[in-house]
Amino acid sequence: MRIRLLMTVCLVLAALAAPVFAQDAAGDAWSCPDGFQGQTLNVLNWTTYISPEDDPDTAFNENLIQNFEQLCGVTVQYDEGLESTEFAIALLRRGNPGYDIAVPSDYGVSTLAAEGLLEPLDHASMPNAVANVSPSFAGLWYDPENTYSFPYMWGTIAIGYDRAKVNADVTSWNDLFSYDGPVAWLEDRRNVMGVALTLLGFDPNTENPDEINQARDFLIANSDNVVSIAQDDGQELLARGDVDMTIEYNGDIFQKATECEENPDCTADFVYTIPEEGAPRWVDNLVIPVGAPNKALAEVFIDYLYDPQVAAVNANYIQYGSPNQAAIDQGLIDQALLDNPGIYPPPEVEARLFETYDLPDSQILYDDAWEEVKLAISR
């Protein structure tokens, strides 16, 4: 899901023989338990969704996958092929092909856990996760005891646009649906349908067939300028100039905005806005699928990602909301991100966000409606 804001981070680091993280205020740098040398961890994640580069100006390795490999003496097979939560559900229903970690969204955790497709987590093996998860993100509706998951990142799905082309401030979903230029929608049936339901005055998690069909008809009627149903790459279409507006994840738009700021030849003005009617809020989660070849190493990886310094490096790069309260409390999250209402919405905006729930008895209604929307757009 999912290139960082320009920032200056001043850290006083002790000389370290290996590329480990600096000590934080709470104690020692993260270290890997013994016994995993030579093993392999298989991770399924969204695209552009972990800090991938080492910063030569810091004394620790900000390539978080490479750093974990070095600290534990392991190999990480990292797959960015997670296209959607529905993709993850369908994949694991067919049988885990060998992943130790996957990163489904909230309602996906609910579905997978109910179907017996997730391993229970050993909390004793991930003390950082237990201690550092924000109270606001512990025990959420889809996993009240964090039996199967810990939050990875959170954010919203709303409108990204190039103000240089749109030549106006976008404040409403109707600004997108009535726009005359090229637009993209995200390939996310529940959340895009949820937006339409909200605009029509319905519950975004309705199970009423008539309301779902009205949302379908609304989307079809307002799809004339849709040039793509984007598989988590609407930001790329926006950056290339293929579209002027897109429904997209907040962090993806902010990453492109940062790239543009760093490129003197970029003339775009990328903006992310949460419309006045509200928007979907999602929480992506670290889970271990049933049949994981290396559950123990997967639990160590979750603990690693919940180290405050690791979590801060990650959030500062990918520009999504962090559920790691320790990283925030210790001042490790870049202040520009914390002050960005598109990443950490103020209370009055957060009150307008909606969650997307697992609806097993009605999912087929959403699936059929969305397929009809896509068919109409493709004609």
Secondary structure, 3 states (H helix, E strand, C coil): CCCCCCCCCCCCCCCCCCCCCCCECCECCCCCCCCCCCCEEEEECCCCCCCCCCCCCCCCCCCHHHHHHHHHCCEEEEECCCCCHHHHHHHHHCCCCCCCEECCEHHHHHHHHHCCCECCCCHHHCHHHHHHECCCCCCCCCCCCCCCCEEEEEEEEEEEEEHHHHCCCCCCHHHHHCCCCCEEEECCHHHHHHHHHHHCCCCCCCCCHHHHHHHHHHHHHCCCCEEEEECCCHHHHHHHCCCCEEEEEHHHHHHHHHHHHHCCCCCCCEEEECCCCCEEEEEEEEECECCCCCHHHHHHHHHHHCCHHHHHHHHHHHCCECCEHHHHHCCCCCHHHHCCCCCCCCHHHHCCEECCCCCCCCHHHHHHHHHHHHHHHHC
